[in-house]
Structures are given as C-alpha cells and as structure tokens.
Amino acid sequence: MRKPRTSLDHEWKLISYFEDLSNELFYEIFDYLDGLDLFEAFLNLNVRFQCLLSSILIRLNPSFSSCMQSNYESRLINVVSSTRQRILAIFSYEKWMTNSFYALLTIDSSFHRLESLFLVGLNSYRLISLLTSLTTLYNLSSLTIVIDEDILDLTETYRMLCGLPTLKYFKLSFESEETYSSLAIVTNDHFSNLKYLIMNHSCTFIGLTSILSCTPQLCYLNCMMLNEPSDSIKECVKIALSNLTSIKIGKCYLSFDKFEIFIQNVCAELKVLHINTYSDTAYLNGSRWEQSIQQNMPHLCKFEFQYHEIVEDTFEFTPHHALMDQFVSSFWIKKQWMIEILIDILDWSGIEIIYSVHPYAKRWHELNELNGNHHFYYIEQQQQSVIVTISEHFHIDSEDFFFSNFHPVLTTFQVSHLVIESKTISIRILIEFLHLLPNLDSLKLCSLSLLDLTNFSRTENETLHSISKNSKITKVNLEQTTQLADVELLIDLCPQLQYFEMKDFTAMDFKLFIQFVTMKIFKSIHHSCVLCFCMTEANDKAFELLQDIIPIETMACVYNKIYIKLK
C-alpha cells in the first residue's frame, strides 16, 4: 500500500512517473512485449532504458507478423543481429519474411538462448540446412515449420529431426493440404526427446511406426493422414511408449485390421483417441471396438471416432452397418460415449453419412437451464440415446429413393432424437421420418412447410392420425415459423409434449401468437408443459405483456429466454 501525498505529510512520495518504476517491474513488463516493438519503443528514450535493454536479463521474442516489407530488413539488422545471443523465440509468419531473414542472417550457434522457432515458407534445401544448424542449439525446445513446395520424401527430414538434442515440440506442415510425401523407415543412432509431434502431411503405417520407435518420450501424436501401406503388414514390433497418452488421426485410410495392429503395439497407455476413418466399413463394428479398447487401450477415457461414407449412386447396407447397434451396449453407456449419425445431402457429390462416437455432452433437449425455485428443467437422459441429424444442405428430389435407401440405417437403432436442419422440409417428409422413427423423444426443426397438407391422400391422413396417437415425443424445438398452423400441427403430432421451444416468430403478432399457442396447449395437452420463447431481448416489457395475456403462476427469464409453465 502506498500512502498518497498530502499537504500535511511530505514523507510519502506518490510514484507518478513511468520511469520511476523499479528495474524488476520493467523486466516483467518487457516479457509481455514483442522484441522488435520493445526496442523501437524504449531504446532511444533515455540512458537508463538503453542500459535496461542491454541487460542479459531481458528476454527477447521477436515476431514479424505486423511488419511491413519497407521496414522489415532494418528491424532485422538493428535489433535481431545485435541481440541474437539474448533471443528466446523467433516467429516469421510470411514467406517473404523468411526469405529476407535468410538473406541477412543465419541461424547458428550464436542464437544459443533460442527456445522456439516458427518459420513459414521454407523450401527443401533450406529445411535440410536449417535442421543441420539447429543441432548446435541446446536450448531449442519448440520448432514449427511450414513448407511452400512439394517434398517427395521426408525420410531425411525426420532422421535429422531425431538428432536435435533438446527438442520437445515439432510441427511440420505444407502450404498445400493436398501434398503427398513418402516417409520410409527412419533410422537413427540416438533416441529423440520429442514429446509433441504434429505431422500435418500424409504418412504411411511403416513410416509412422519407424518414427515412433525413435521417440520413446512422446506423449502426444497428431497425424493429418495415415495411408494404407503398399505391402502387406501382418505384424509389427511392439514399441515401448509409456508416455504416449493422446493420438489424433485426421484421415485414416488404413483397414481396421491394420489399425488394430497399430493400436496393439503402440497404444497401451493411451487415454485420448481421436480418429476419422474412410472406406472400410469394419470400423462400424461396435463389439470389435469394445474388444480392442478393453484389450489394447485399457486406460482410454476420451474416444472421438468418425466414419465417413460417401453415397454417389446407391447405398449398400453391409453386415458391418448392422453391427452399429452394438455401440449402445452397457460398455458404451458406462463410458458415456454417445453415437450420432449425420446425413448430409450434398449438391455436388451425392450424400455423405458420418457415423460418430463421442463423449457425452448435454444437448438442448436435456439442459437444466432452470432449477431451484422455478423447477423448469428437463429430465436428464439415464440411458444411451441416439441422435440423427439431417444437415442444412438437405434436399430430397425423390422421397422414395431416400427412405428406401437409408431405411436400414435409420432403423438399426432406436433413434431417440431427430434434428432436421433444413429450411425446405415438407410435412410429407417429416411424417415419413416420424413414421420410421417411432421411439423419438425429441424433435428439432429449422422450419416447416405445410403447402402440401391439403393434398393428402386417405392413407397419408391415416398415417398422420396414427403418428399423433402413438407419438412418444416430449420435447420440440422449432427455430423459425411464420404461420400458426406450424405450431398447431406440431402440438397435434405430439400429445405427450412436455417442453416446446420457439425462436424466430417475429413475423407474426406477438400477442396473438402467444395467446394461440397457450390456448392450443391448454386444449390439447393434458399435463404440465413448459413453453420457452427465445427473444432478441427478453426484457421486462415482454415479461409484463405475457402476464397480462394469460394467467401464469410460474414464469422466469434466463438470458434471452422466457420460460412459462402451464397447468
């Protein structure tokens, strides 16, 4: 505590000048500033700051992200070249910056305090030259490189990488994501101390396992693409990676057989696995995954898996598809890993289906947004639930084609939650979904079109009546509506409704809309029901208006949502 100066007390002095701060405070402040900006701001201020900036205690982290080409070279010469022995990190985010850097400076043993290096725009020649010079830097712990040309073979790059004595983090990327480089067996006389490896490029099974055999301290692996090897792999030498706890594979094109060989020999201590797979439907076998996890990854606590399937002409339902229902066994429930299916009808390449398993996360239909005195909350899921989402690109030219093709997928599970993110869905398609999925507990719609309702056949009307009679849906979310008939139909289709959320209804008269909805629920729903109105401003005026429109015993406002409990 510093006592402020007053006319009666001259012993206490109020520090009112920046330069009166202690050297220790300046060292703390300088740590937050970019090295280049630090020198330009303080070097010529006065003698004291010149002495401070020449101190060995000053840690420099020059970044060139905001440099203009006109002053870049001068900053390199005036700052970096004269202070290289005190620089801790260098960040060059543009190719022209890296070119200028190499034209004026060489990263060698004079940068002996360098800990982090980030360079964009290296070519193959400079990459090998750089890795050679970095072997003399015994404080370098982090290296990130972005290459601007195709390199056909990365074997030598990773061999030299293993020779960097203190490197803990390495990330290698290409400017073009479509670059495919080969990686043969990497051999090295010394083991690397690498702990974090990010390979933003393609890699083969053999190349990856050879690198892992040289990095016994590795704890995190991220591989953008893992390709199928050209030769047959029946076995693999077991690699002792006691610290490897997290693996992420962006695109895995290995067969499930070969992937199992990988996890059997590498993943004994794994806690986190994130993998996107393609082409081999054997990955959809839930019981096989369960067995592999129990036997080879007993410590796994976070599992994120996606299988991508492109349907261009006709969909083939394989025996592996039929085994997807094993993802809802007690093993998956205990782990709280949920299964979800996304059907995305694309405009240009057919239909993409994404089958995913991921850790449980609360959704709109089970959020306990209100509790305590209001008791406006939903009942949480006590068992495994399956979510099916139809993406916003959804457009069906032929209803018969869609439902006949994907009927086996949709009926493999007892689907409990359906999300349709389409602005063009018709009532006919909605009825098909509800008829196909009789165990739905929640329904979320972007919008609804009732234009063809008047042209229903007798059979369709009977189906509509049957759905309304047997529906188990208790929660409905309608994001956009422009007519009261949408709401009326949804309430009629869901006589077990307990929660109804509506968002964009601004195109209608607010008072008339609220009166209609509440009266419809009073008439059709014979138990308590919570209404949720999402408004841009859930203010006191709207709150009071609602109380004037209908008699409400319990009502609450949370952020931009107004909750009303009826009956």
N, C-alpha and C positions, 0 to 999 in steps of 0.2 A: 504494500500500500504506500502510495506517495501522497504526502500532505500538500494540498495546494497552497501556493504562495499568497499571503495576505499582507495588508499594510502594517499589521501588528506583529508579524512573525517573518523575519528575514533569514532564518536559519535553514528553512526548507526551500529547495530550488525546484521549480517545475521544469521538467525537460520539455522544451518547446521546439528544438531544432533536430532535424533528422540525423545530422552528423554527430550529435551528442550521444547517440546510442553506442553501446559497447561493441567491441570487435566481435565478441561471441554471438551477439544478436545479428550482426551483419553476415556472419558465416551461415547462420540459419536461414536468413532471407535469401542469400545468394544461391542456396541449394534449390530454391523453387524457380529460379530464372534460367532461361536458355543461355548457354555460354556466350554466344555471339551478342545477344541483346545485353547481357551483363557488362561486357567490355565497352560496347558503344555507349551505354548509359552512364557508366561510372569512371572509366579510365581517365578521362580528361577533366574530371570535376575538380579535384584538388590533389595535393601531395599525399594526404592520408589514404585516399581511395586507391591511388596508384600503388602504394605500399600494400594495402589490403589485397589487391588483385594479383600482386606478385607473390603472395604468400603461398606456401606449399599446402596450406590447409584448405584453400579454395578448390572445390571440386567442379570441374567443367563438363557440361553435357551439351555440346553444340548441336543444334538442329537447324537444318536449312529449309524447312518447309515453307517459311514465309519470305524467303529470299527472292529478289528479282535478279535476273541474269546480269543486269548492269552493275550491281554491287556485290555479286557473289564472290568473284575472284578476289576482290580487295579484302573481303572479310576473311577468306581463307588465308591470305598472305599475312594480314595484320594480326589475326587472332590465333588461328589454328597452328600455323607454322611456328609461332613464337611460344606457344604454350603446350605443345604436344606432349611434353613429359607430365602434364597435370590433367590431361583429358581422360575422363572416365567413359564417355559414350559419344558415339558419332551416329547421327541419323541423316541419311540422304534419301529423300522420297521421290526424286525425279531422275530420269536417265541423264539429262543434260548436267545435273549437279554432280552425278557420279563421274561423268566424263571429265568435267572441269577439275574435280578433286584429283583424279588420276593424272591429269596433265601437270598439276602443280605439286602434288605431294605423293609420297609413297608410305604406305602403312608398314612400318618396320619396328624394330626393337625400341626405337626412340619413343613410341607410344606405350611405354612399359606399364602405365596405370590403366590402360584401356580395358574396360569390363564388358561393354556392349557395343555391337556394330550392326547397323541396319543399312543395307545398300540396295538400291533399285537400279536395274539396267545394266547388269554385268553380262559380258559375253563369255564364251567358254575359255578363251585364253586368259582373260583377267581373273576368272574364277579359280583356275589352277594356280596362277601366280599368287593370288591373294591367300589361298589356303597354305601355300608354301611359306609365305612370310608370317602368317599367323602362328606358326609353330614356335616362334620366339617370344610370344606374348603370354606370360604366365599368370595373368590376371583375367584374361578373356573368358567370360562365362556364358555370354549370350551372342548368338550370331544368326542374323536373318538376311537372306539373300533372295532377290527376285531377278531371274534371268530373262533377257529380252530376245533370245534366239533359241531355236530347237537344238538340243543336245541329244544325239542319238544314244549315247552310252554314258551313264552316270556312275559306272563302277569305280573309276579312278577318283571321282569326287568324294564318294563315301569312304574309300580306302584312306584318303588323306584326312578326311574328317575325323576318323578314328585316331589319328595321330596328334590331334590338338589336346594338350595335356590337361587343361582345366575347364574345357567347355562343358557346360551343363544343359544348355538350351540351343537347339538348332532347328531352323525352319527354312526350307528350300521350296520356292515357288517359281512358276513360269508366268510371264505376262499373258500368254495364250493358254487358256484352260484345256485346249484340245491337243496339247503337246503330249506325245507318247515317247518315252525314253526307256531303253532297256537297262536292266540292272542285273549283272551277273553275280556270281559268288564273290563276296568281298572277303579278302583275307588280310589279316594284319597281325604283326608280331606283338602288338600291345592292345590291351583292352581299353576301351574308351570309358570316361567317367560321365558320359552323357546321361541325363535324367529325363529330358523332354525332347521328343523328336516329332517334328511335323513335316510330313512328306506330301506337299501339295503337287503331286505328279503321279503318274502311273508306276506301278511296281509289280513284279511277278512274285509268286509264292517263294521261289528259290531265292530271289534277291532279298526279299524282306527277311526271311529266316537267317540268311547269312549275316545281315546287318545286326540282327538281334543277338546273334552269337558273339558279336564283338562289343555289345553294350550291356554288361551284366548289372549295371546300376540303374537301368532305365525304369522309370515309373509311369511315364505317360507316352502313348503312341497314337499318332493321328496320321492315317494314310488315306489320301484322296481316292485312289483307285487301286484295287488289288485284282490283277488279271489272272486268268486261267493259264497255267504253265503249258508249254508246248509238249513236254514229255509227261509220261505217267508217273505219279508220285504215290507210292504205296506206303512209305513210312518216312519218318523224319526224326533226326536226332533230337532228343529231349534237351531243351535249353533251360538252364537254371536262371530264372529271372524272378528272384524272390521279392523284388520291389515293384514289379510291373502290376499296377492296380487299375489302370484305365486304358482302354483301347477304343478308338473311333475309326471306322472304315466308311468313307463316304460312298463308294460304289464298289461292291464286292461281286466279281464275276466268277468266283470260284464255285465249283459244285459244292453241295452240302457235305459230300464225302470228304473232299479235300479240306474244307473249312474245319471239319471235325478233327482232322489230322493236326491242323494248326493249333486248335484250342487244347488238344490233348497234350501237346508238347510245349506250350508257351504260357497258358493261362491259369496255372494252378492257384495263383494268389489274386486273380482278377476280382475287382469289386465293381467296376463300371464297364459296360459294353454297349456301344452304340454302333449299329451296322445297318446299311441299306443294301439290299440284295436284289438280283435280277436273274431271270432266265430259268433257274432251277426251282420248280415248284416243291421240291422236297423240303425246302425251308418252311413250308406251311404245316409241317407235321409237328403238332403241339407236343405229343408224347415223346418224340425224339429230342426235341429241345429240352424238355423236362429232364430226360435221362442224361443228356450231355451236360447240363448245368449242374446236376447233382453229383455226377462223377468227376467232371473236369474243372468246374468253376464253383466249388462249394461255398466260397466267400462272396459270390456275386450278390450285390444289394441293389444295383440300378441297371435295368435292362431296357434298352430302347432299340426296337427292331422294326424295320420296314421291308416289305417285299413289294416291288413294283412290277405290275403286269400290264403290258400294252395289248389291247384288243383292236386289231385293224379290220378284220372281216367277221369271223365268228369266234365265239368264246368256247373253249374246250374245258369242261369241268373234269378234272383229273381225280384219281383216288387221294392225292395229297390235299386237294381242296376239301375233300370230305372229312379229313382229319383235323381241320381247323377247329372243330368244336372242342378238341382236347385242350385248347387254350383257356377253357373256362373250368378246368378241374380244380380241386381243392388246393393243389400246389400253387396255381396262379392266384387264387383268391387270397391265400395266406401271404404271398409275396406282395399283394396289392399291385399286380401288373395287369393292366386292362387291355382288352383288344378292341380295335376300332377299324372300320372299313370306310374308305373314301372312294366313291365312284365319280370320276371326273370325265365328263363327255366333252372332248376337245373339238375344236372347229377344223383342225388340220390333220390330225393323226389318229383318229378313231377315239377309243375310250381307254383311259388309264385307271386301273384299280390299284389302290395302295392298301395293303393289309398291314396294320401296325400293332405292336405291343409296346406299351409304355407305362411308366409309373402312374399310379392313381393321382388324379388332380380333380378338384371339385369343378363341376360344370354349373351352368345356370339353373338346372333342374334340382340341385341339391345344396345350393348355397344358403347358409344360415345367416342371412343379412339382418334379420331382426330377431331379437330374443329378449330375455329379461322381462320387463313389464308388459311388452306387447304380444309376445308369443306368436309372432308371424314368421314362422320358419318351416322349412320343408323337412320331411323325414329323410335322413341320410340313407344311402344305399348300404344294405347289410350283406349283399351278395354280389357276385360278379355280374356286371352289366355290359352289354354290347351296344356300341354306338355305330350307326350307319349314317354317313354324310354324303349327300349329293351336292357336288360343287356348284358354284355360281355360273359355270360355263354350261350347265345342264340344258340340253335341248334335245328332245326326242322327236325324230322325224316319224318313227314308226313305233307305236306303243307295244305292239305285238312282238317286234324284234327285241326290244329292250327287256321286257318282262319274261319272255320265253328263254332268252339267253342267260339272264342273270338270276332267274328264279332259284337255281340251286344254291348260289352264293348267299342270297338273302334269307333262305330258309334253312341253311346249315346251322345257324344259331337261333336262339330265342331272343331276337333283337328287342331291346327294351327302350332304345332312344333313337329317334329319327330326326335328322336335320336336313332340310332342303333349302339350299342357298340359291335358289333360282327366282328370278323376278317374273318368269313367264309360265310357271307351273299351272296347269289347268286342274279343275276339280276332278276330271276323269282320271288323270294320272295320280292325284292324291288318293282317290278311292282305291285305285289298284294297289298302291303301297299299303294302305290301311287294311285292305283285304288280305294281302300277302303276309303282313306282319301283325298278327292278332294279339301279340304279347307286349305291344308298345305301352310304356308308362309315360313317356313324354314325347311331344311333337313340337318342333320349331320350324316356322315357315318365314321366308322373307316376304312373300306376298301370296295372294291367291286370286285366280281368275275364275269367275262364275259365269262366263259368257255362254258356255255350252250347257248350263244346268237345265234350261228349259227344253232341250232336245233329248233328254234322257229317255232311253227305252224302258220298257216294263222291267226287264231283267236288271238293268242298272239301278232302277229305283228300289227294287227288292234288295240288291246288294247294299245300297245306301242304308236302307232300313235295318238290315242285318248288322252292319257295322255299328250303327248307332245303338243297337240293342246290346251288343256284346263287347263294346269297346272297354278297354282297361286303362285308357289314357287319363292320367290325373293332373298333368301339367301341360300347358300350351303356351307357346311364345309366338306372337305374331308381330313381326318387325314393322310392317307397313300395311296400312289399309286405307282405302278411300271410300268404302261403302259399308253400311251397316250389315248388309247381307253376308259379308265375310264372317263377321263376328257371330251372327245368328247361326250360320251353318256349323261353325266350329263348336259352338256350345251344344248344338243338337247332336253332333257326332260324338261328343264326349260327355255323356251323362254322369260320369264319375269324377268330373273336373273338381280339383281342389285348389289349383293355382292357375291364374290366367294373367299373362303379362303382355301389354301392348305398348308399342313405342311410337311410331310416327302415325298419328291420326290428325295432324294439323289441318288437313284438307277439309275436315268436317267441323261442324259447330260443336264446340267443346261441351256445352251444357246438354245439348240434345244427345250427343254420343254417350255421355256418362249415364244419363237417365235411361237410355235404351239398353245399355249393357247391364246395368244393375237390375232393371226390371226383368230382363231376359233370364238372368241368373236366378232371381227370386222365383220365377215361374218354372224353370226347367231343372234346377239343381236343388236337391232336397237334403243338402247337408252344408256345412260351413265351407266357404270358398274365399280365398284371398285374391283380390284384384291388385295388380301392380300397373300404375300408369307412369311411363317414362317420359319426362318432360324436359325441355331445354332449361327451364327454370321452375323448379318445384318450390315456388315461393308461398308466402303467407296468403296472398290473394287467392291463388288457386286452392289452397288448403281450405280457406273460408267458404269459397264457392261450392266445393264439394259437400261441406257440411250443410249448406243451405239446400242443396239439390235433394239429398237423400238422408234419412236418419242413420247416422253411423255411430256405433258405440266405441269402436276401436279403429283408430287411424293414426298413421305415423309417416314421417317424411325422412328418408335416408338419401342424402346427396340429391340427385335429381329424380328420385323415385318416390312416388306416393303409394303407400300400401293401405288397402281397405279390407277389413274383414267383414263379410256379410253372413248373417244368420248366426 
